Amino acid sequence: MKIFTYKQLAAIESTELVAIVNEAGEVSSTVQRVYSNGLKKVFDRTMDYRYFVRFDVSDVAGQALFTCKKMSRRGRVHFRGKDFVTGKEYMIAYDGWQIMIPDLIITDGVQQIKLNKEMEDWSVFSLDDQPIARWQAVFCETHFEITLQIEDNSPIQHEAFFIAIGQAVLFVGA
């Protein structure tokens, strides 16, 4: 099992570059909320920082690994993920809008991963009803202490996939 940890400011508007640390104590990647231009950032402030949402995960050299972006179309909200390593694109949408904390369905058109979102416990990523990763954010007054665990049997072994999606879910929610 691979384990990654990082501390994310609780301020939703933060665009600070955050280091992700692996189990060996080394920085393995970074995550950051990104705006493509200043106008979107200003407009997002008026919308409680929940409209123009994009999280980028990069390697230590700054090379993009994965991005997760909020999309709104005809009143329906979903996220679009792009894996720059494999070239795959993912559609990330809520399943079960009528329940208080809906699950997310993450699909590349071939495989379907489900994220069972929990607010105060581990959120579990599953493929064919088998856990492949766990993500947890513990609130500590000014920041979140976040842990990601990736199972050895997960078809996706890079932390960027899970962290970008986890960040979007944490700061945007349903």
Backbone as CSV, one residue per row, in Angstrom:
resi,resn,N_x,N_y,N_z,CA_x,CA_y,CA_z,C_x,C_y,C_z
1,MET,0.837,-1.174,0.000,0.000,0.000,0.000,0.887,1.243,0.000
2,LYS,0.512,2.207,-0.845,1.210,3.491,-0.889,0.446,4.480,-0.009
3,ILE,1.192,5.299,0.740,0.572,6.286,1.616,1.165,7.663,1.326
4,PHE,0.284,8.650,1.188,0.681,10.029,0.920,-0.028,10.933,1.923
5,THR,0.649,12.001,2.343,0.049,12.957,3.267,0.371,14.380,2.817
6,TYR,-0.494,15.299,3.211,-0.237,16.720,2.969,-1.168,17.559,3.827
7,LYS,-0.800,18.826,3.989,-1.609,19.779,4.744,-2.126,20.833,3.782
8,GLN,-3.448,20.986,3.761,-4.115,21.925,2.871,-4.783,23.006,3.714
9,LEU,-4.519,24.282,3.428,-5.198,25.354,4.140,-6.704,25.178,4.024
10,ALA,-7.418,25.488,5.084,-8.873,25.351,5.076,-9.537,26.465,4.274
11,ALA,-8.812,27.550,4.030,-9.362,28.673,3.258,-9.649,28.220,1.832
12,ILE,-10.926,28.214,1.479,-11.345,27.709,0.162,-10.704,28.493,-0.975
13,GLU,-10.393,29.770,-0.746,-9.839,30.612,-1.807,-8.345,30.431,-2.022
14,SER,-7.695,29.628,-1.203,-6.242,29.473,-1.291,-5.790,28.879,-2.628
15,THR,-4.783,29.529,-3.206,-4.157,29.011,-4.430,-2.704,28.621,-4.148
16,GLU,-2.412,28.395,-2.888,-1.067,28.016,-2.470,-0.684,26.649,-3.039
17,LEU,0.552,26.532,-3.469,1.091,25.264,-3.943,1.368,24.394,-2.715
18,VAL,0.803,23.198,-2.696,0.894,22.317,-1.534,1.702,21.073,-1.893
19,ALA,2.704,20.768,-1.072,3.557,19.593,-1.292,2.882,18.330,-0.773
20,ILE,2.939,17.276,-1.567,2.418,15.962,-1.195,3.612,15.084,-0.875
21,VAL,3.572,14.468,0.307,4.706,13.706,0.813,4.371,12.214,0.792
22,ASN,5.315,11.407,0.291,5.104,9.958,0.256,5.534,9.322,1.575
23,GLU,5.397,7.998,1.672,5.704,7.297,2.926,7.182,7.357,3.302
24,ALA,8.051,7.685,2.363,9.481,7.825,2.649,9.825,9.234,3.144
25,GLY,8.809,10.106,3.229,9.030,11.460,3.707,9.512,12.423,2.635
26,GLU,9.439,12.005,1.375,9.887,12.833,0.257,8.697,13.470,-0.452
27,VAL,8.892,14.670,-0.961,7.846,15.312,-1.759,7.763,14.564,-3.086
28,SER,6.563,14.042,-3.387,6.393,13.271,-4.627,5.629,14.036,-5.691
29,SER,4.827,15.029,-5.262,4.055,15.831,-6.202,3.519,17.057,-5.460
30,THR,2.798,17.901,-6.193,2.174,19.084,-5.601,0.747,19.203,-6.104
31,VAL,-0.082,19.910,-5.332,-1.453,20.184,-5.750,-1.722,21.666,-5.553
32,GLN,-2.550,22.226,-6.450,-2.836,23.660,-6.385,-4.168,23.958,-7.038
33,ARG,-4.933,24.845,-6.404,-6.136,25.387,-7.043,-5.651,26.408,-8.052
34,VAL,-6.153,26.342,-9.284,-5.636,27.163,-10.368,-6.781,27.889,-11.074
35,TYR,-6.508,29.130,-11.451,-7.424,29.903,-12.286,-6.705,30.187,-13.597
36,SER,-7.410,30.018,-14.708,-6.764,30.234,-16.006,-6.520,31.707,-16.297
37,ASN,-7.262,32.593,-15.610,-7.013,34.029,-15.759,-7.564,34.784,-14.550
38,GLY,-7.136,36.030,-14.396,-7.519,36.849,-13.253,-9.008,37.152,-13.185
39,LEU,-9.650,37.286,-14.338,-11.080,37.574,-14.362,-11.876,36.435,-13.741
40,LYS,-11.504,35.194,-14.044,-12.190,34.045,-13.451,-12.005,34.026,-11.931
41,LYS,-10.825,34.406,-11.474,-10.564,34.435,-10.037,-11.442,35.486,-9.356
42,VAL,-11.547,36.669,-9.944,-12.385,37.723,-9.386,-13.848,37.295,-9.388
43,PHE,-14.319,36.745,-10.491,-15.709,36.296,-10.590,-15.986,35.170,-9.596
44,ASP,-15.027,34.268,-9.426,-15.201,33.143,-8.503,-15.368,33.643,-7.069
45,ARG,-14.686,34.726,-6.724,-14.819,35.299,-5.379,-16.272,35.684,-5.114
46,THR,-16.951,36.231,-6.122,-18.359,36.621,-5.954,-19.284,35.411,-5.874
47,MET,-18.804,34.262,-6.287,-19.604,33.026,-6.284,-19.161,32.067,-5.176
48,ASP,-18.598,32.604,-4.086,-18.146,31.807,-2.931,-17.082,30.777,-3.291
49,TYR,-16.283,31.075,-4.293,-15.159,30.224,-4.700,-15.589,28.801,-5.083
50,ARG,-16.762,28.662,-5.640,-17.265,27.330,-5.986,-17.666,27.197,-7.456
51,TYR,-17.377,28.195,-8.272,-17.820,28.140,-9.663,-16.681,27.750,-10.601
52,PHE,-15.609,28.530,-10.603,-14.457,28.213,-11.452,-13.469,27.406,-10.621
53,VAL,-13.637,26.127,-10.600,-12.810,25.268,-9.750,-11.968,24.350,-10.623
54,ARG,-10.660,24.408,-10.402,-9.740,23.499,-11.084,-8.597,23.201,-10.130
55,PHE,-8.305,21.938,-9.969,-7.166,21.521,-9.162,-6.190,20.785,-10.055
56,ASP,-4.930,21.210,-10.002,-3.868,20.589,-10.790,-2.900,19.888,-9.852
57,VAL,-2.531,18.680,-10.214,-1.482,17.952,-9.502,-0.319,17.811,-10.473
58,SER,0.874,18.180,-10.000,2.083,18.150,-10.828,3.178,17.376,-10.128
59,ASP,4.182,16.939,-10.904,5.334,16.285,-10.278,6.234,17.361,-9.676
60,VAL,7.301,16.948,-9.015,8.164,17.910,-8.322,8.851,18.882,-9.279
61,ALA,8.957,18.527,-10.543,9.552,19.424,-11.538,8.526,20.392,-12.125
62,GLY,7.257,20.257,-11.717,6.218,21.146,-12.230,5.469,20.623,-13.435
63,GLN,5.781,19.412,-13.878,5.098,18.805,-15.027,3.693,18.352,-14.617
64,ALA,2.671,18.758,-15.360,1.289,18.401,-15.047,1.089,16.889,-15.098
65,LEU,0.412,16.359,-14.069,0.092,14.937,-14.010,-1.406,14.693,-14.184
66,PHE,-2.217,15.480,-13.468,-3.668,15.293,-13.510,-4.340,16.608,-13.165
67,THR,-5.447,16.891,-13.818,-6.239,18.077,-13.505,-7.697,17.675,-13.347
68,CYS,-8.375,18.338,-12.431,-9.799,18.091,-12.201,-10.499,19.441,-12.210
69,LYS,-11.465,19.591,-13.102,-12.117,20.878,-13.328,-13.632,20.737,-13.219
70,LYS,-14.252,21.693,-12.517,-15.710,21.706,-12.391,-16.325,22.187,-13.689
71,MET,-17.395,21.518,-14.095,-18.123,21.876,-15.309,-19.601,22.038,-14.956
72,SER,-20.248,23.038,-15.504,-21.688,23.229,-15.321,-22.324,23.322,-16.696
73,ARG,-23.334,22.510,-16.895,-24.031,22.529,-18.172,-25.505,22.227,-17.932
74,ARG,-26.335,23.143,-18.343,-27.788,22.997,-18.204,-28.193,22.675,-16.765
75,GLY,-27.556,23.346,-15.824,-27.911,23.162,-14.428,-27.336,21.919,-13.767
76,ARG,-26.640,21.096,-14.524,-26.039,19.879,-13.979,-24.556,20.128,-13.757
77,VAL,-24.077,19.729,-12.597,-22.676,19.917,-12.250,-21.957,18.578,-12.333
78,HIS,-20.792,18.598,-12.945,-19.922,17.431,-12.954,-18.485,17.936,-13.017
79,PHE,-17.557,17.037,-12.932,-16.145,17.378,-13.038,-15.561,16.639,-14.234
80,ARG,-14.526,17.223,-14.802,-13.804,16.574,-15.891,-12.359,16.421,-15.434
81,GLY,-11.852,15.215,-15.538,-10.469,14.937,-15.164,-9.644,14.605,-16.384
82,LYS,-8.397,15.014,-16.360,-7.480,14.719,-17.460,-6.186,14.186,-16.872
83,ASP,-5.829,12.969,-17.275,-4.578,12.339,-16.851,-3.549,12.613,-17.946
84,PHE,-2.552,13.441,-17.634,-1.547,13.817,-18.623,-0.503,12.740,-18.840
85,VAL,-0.438,11.760,-17.952,0.512,10.653,-18.102,-0.020,9.625,-19.093
86,THR,-1.297,9.243,-18.949,-1.889,8.217,-19.822,-2.670,8.815,-20.988
87,GLY,-3.027,10.096,-20.879,-3.848,10.735,-21.911,-5.336,10.487,-21.730
88,LYS,-5.740,9.733,-20.710,-7.153,9.435,-20.485,-7.883,10.645,-19.933
89,GLU,-9.155,10.748,-20.337,-10.032,11.771,-19.789,-11.121,11.074,-18.997
90,TYR,-11.522,11.706,-17.908,-12.508,11.128,-17.009,-13.694,12.063,-16.827
91,MET,-14.874,11.475,-16.781,-16.100,12.187,-16.417,-16.370,11.801,-14.965
92,ILE,-16.569,12.804,-14.124,-16.780,12.590,-12.695,-18.101,13.244,-12.346
93,ALA,-19.091,12.436,-11.980,-20.429,12.968,-11.730,-21.028,12.345,-10.480
94,TYR,-21.923,13.084,-9.857,-22.593,12.590,-8.666,-23.661,11.575,-9.033
95,ASP,-23.772,10.556,-8.213,-24.785,9.511,-8.356,-25.652,9.560,-7.111
96,GLY,-26.923,9.850,-7.257,-27.812,9.896,-6.108,-27.928,11.284,-5.525
97,TRP,-28.311,12.260,-6.363,-28.441,13.649,-5.914,-29.437,13.806,-4.771
98,GLN,-30.397,12.874,-4.657,-31.444,13.027,-3.661,-30.974,12.695,-2.244
99,ILE,-29.843,12.067,-2.082,-29.353,11.765,-0.747,-28.404,12.862,-0.280
100,MET,-28.205,12.960,1.042,-27.433,14.077,1.591,-25.983,14.096,1.098
101,ILE,-25.312,12.965,1.104,-23.928,12.904,0.634,-23.863,11.876,-0.502
102,PRO,-24.030,12.343,-1.740,-24.058,11.392,-2.858,-22.677,10.829,-3.185
103,ASP,-22.681,9.653,-3.803,-21.444,9.052,-4.281,-21.049,9.700,-5.602
104,LEU,-19.783,9.569,-5.937,-19.293,10.032,-7.228,-19.002,8.821,-8.100
105,ILE,-19.314,8.946,-9.364,-18.962,7.936,-10.355,-17.883,8.552,-11.238
106,ILE,-16.765,7.848,-11.367,-15.618,8.324,-12.140,-15.419,7.323,-13.272
107,THR,-15.538,7.787,-14.506,-15.411,6.851,-15.618,-14.579,7.433,-16.751
108,ASP,-13.828,6.547,-17.388,-13.081,6.915,-18.587,-13.770,6.360,-19.828
109,GLY,-14.994,5.871,-19.645,-15.747,5.268,-20.739,-15.595,3.759,-20.776
110,VAL,-14.603,3.228,-20.075,-14.371,1.783,-20.026,-14.592,1.274,-18.610
111,GLN,-13.803,1.770,-17.676,-13.976,1.340,-16.285,-14.712,2.412,-15.495
112,GLN,-15.405,1.971,-14.445,-16.177,2.880,-13.615,-15.726,2.730,-12.165
113,ILE,-15.220,3.814,-11.607,-14.771,3.846,-10.225,-15.805,4.631,-9.429
114,LYS,-16.119,4.149,-8.246,-17.078,4.827,-7.382,-16.340,5.406,-6.184
115,LEU,-16.684,6.633,-5.829,-16.138,7.261,-4.626,-17.275,7.410,-3.630
116,ASN,-17.197,6.634,-2.544,-18.150,6.741,-1.460,-17.643,7.850,-0.547
117,LYS,-18.265,9.005,-0.646,-17.803,10.208,0.052,-18.290,10.206,1.501
118,GLU,-17.355,10.380,2.412,-17.669,10.495,3.837,-17.101,11.814,4.333
119,MET,-17.840,12.503,5.183,-17.396,13.809,5.659,-16.390,13.705,6.805
120,GLU,-16.533,12.741,7.697,-15.662,12.664,8.863,-14.949,11.329,8.985
121,ASP,-14.859,10.598,7.915,-14.197,9.303,7.921,-13.502,9.144,6.569
122,TRP,-13.035,7.959,6.291,-12.381,7.689,5.015,-13.394,7.690,3.887
123,SER,-13.088,8.398,2.804,-13.846,8.294,1.562,-13.142,7.217,0.746
124,VAL,-13.914,6.233,0.271,-13.325,5.056,-0.357,-13.596,5.051,-1.859
125,PHE,-12.517,4.904,-2.639,-12.600,4.701,-4.081,-12.697,3.200,-4.320
126,SER,-13.719,2.750,-5.089,-13.904,1.325,-5.344,-14.047,1.050,-6.831
127,LEU,-13.533,-0.087,-7.233,-13.682,-0.586,-8.596,-14.251,-1.988,-8.481
128,ASP,-15.388,-2.245,-9.114,-16.071,-3.539,-9.009,-16.297,-3.922,-7.543
129,ASP,-16.734,-2.963,-6.757,-17.028,-3.123,-5.326,-15.826,-3.511,-4.476
130,GLN,-14.615,-3.349,-5.003,-13.396,-3.615,-4.250,-12.661,-2.302,-4.004
131,PRO,-12.300,-2.013,-2.748,-11.585,-0.763,-2.460,-10.229,-0.719,-3.169
132,ILE,-9.938,0.416,-3.807,-8.633,0.590,-4.458,-7.844,1.739,-3.837
133,ALA,-8.550,2.631,-3.102,-7.865,3.743,-2.434,-8.797,4.346,-1.391
134,ARG,-8.181,5.027,-0.418,-8.914,5.740,0.622,-8.320,7.135,0.764
135,TRP,-9.209,8.117,0.987,-8.787,9.514,1.104,-9.507,10.119,2.297
136,GLN,-8.773,10.793,3.183,-9.389,11.373,4.365,-8.815,12.757,4.638
137,ALA,-9.705,13.694,4.960,-9.306,15.055,5.325,-9.794,15.325,6.742
138,VAL,-8.851,15.553,7.657,-9.178,15.833,9.052,-8.966,17.325,9.298
139,PHE,-10.021,18.012,9.730,-9.954,19.457,9.962,-9.217,19.754,11.257
140,CYS,-8.246,20.683,11.191,-7.437,21.081,12.345,-7.373,22.611,12.440
141,GLU,-8.472,23.266,12.727,-8.617,24.712,12.924,-8.290,25.574,11.709
142,THR,-7.066,25.539,11.192,-6.692,26.395,10.065,-6.399,25.616,8.785
143,HIS,-6.328,24.297,8.899,-5.966,23.472,7.743,-6.585,22.081,7.862
144,PHE,-6.460,21.348,6.783,-6.847,19.944,6.769,-5.576,19.109,6.723
145,GLU,-5.529,18.055,7.507,-4.462,17.062,7.390,-5.043,15.927,6.566
146,ILE,-4.455,15.739,5.388,-5.036,14.817,4.410,-4.124,13.619,4.213
147,THR,-4.766,12.453,4.171,-4.049,11.201,3.947,-4.701,10.458,2.785
148,LEU,-3.869,9.923,1.925,-4.311,9.074,0.823,-3.601,7.744,0.940
149,GLN,-4.369,6.660,0.841,-3.806,5.311,0.823,-4.240,4.652,-0.480
150,ILE,-3.277,4.150,-1.248,-3.575,3.468,-2.511,-3.245,1.992,-2.342
151,GLU,-4.226,1.143,-2.580,-4.050,-0.309,-2.458,-3.113,-0.823,-3.549
152,ASP,-2.397,-1.887,-3.246,-1.483,-2.499,-4.216,-2.210,-3.006,-5.456
153,ASN,-3.493,-3.406,-5.307,-4.243,-3.958,-6.441,-4.947,-2.885,-7.272
154,SER,-4.754,-1.611,-6.946,-5.403,-0.546,-7.702,-4.815,-0.448,-9.106
155,PRO,-5.676,-0.349,-10.135,-5.157,-0.182,-11.498,-4.533,1.203,-11.700
156,ILE,-4.856,2.134,-10.818,-4.281,3.487,-10.863,-3.373,3.613,-9.646
157,GLN,-2.086,3.733,-9.872,-1.124,3.768,-8.777,-0.559,5.156,-8.498
158,HIS,-0.862,6.130,-9.354,-0.310,7.462,-9.131,-1.257,8.282,-8.275
159,GLU,-0.714,8.958,-7.282,-1.510,9.734,-6.341,-2.252,10.896,-6.988
160,ALA,-1.776,11.401,-8.112,-2.364,12.587,-8.742,-3.853,12.404,-9.035
161,PHE,-4.248,11.251,-9.524,-5.644,10.954,-9.849,-6.531,11.154,-8.625
162,PHE,-6.185,10.497,-7.540,-7.017,10.511,-6.341,-6.991,11.871,-5.640
163,ILE,-5.845,12.527,-5.638,-5.722,13.805,-4.934,-6.496,14.909,-5.649
164,ALA,-6.408,15.009,-6.947,-7.147,16.052,-7.676,-8.646,15.889,-7.475
165,ILE,-9.139,14.674,-7.560,-10.568,14.423,-7.361,-10.947,14.688,-5.905
166,GLY,-10.135,14.237,-4.975,-10.395,14.467,-3.554,-10.459,15.947,-3.218
167,GLN,-9.540,16.746,-3.768,-9.531,18.192,-3.513,-10.834,18.831,-4.014
168,ALA,-11.259,18.464,-5.217,-12.480,19.040,-5.775,-13.685,18.686,-4.912
169,VAL,-13.746,17.462,-4.453,-14.858,17.031,-3.616,-14.820,17.742,-2.266
170,LEU,-13.652,17.915,-1.681,-13.519,18.579,-0.389,-13.978,20.023,-0.454
171,PHE,-13.545,20.775,-1.464,-13.812,22.202,-1.506,-15.047,22.601,-2.290
172,VAL,-15.615,21.703,-3.064,-16.819,22.045,-3.812,-17.992,21.246,-3.298
173,GLY,-17.779,19.955,-3.085,-18.863,19.111,-2.578,-19.951,18.949,-3.599
174,ALA,-21.123,18.682,-3.096,-22.267,18.413,-3.973,-22.962,19.684,-4.395
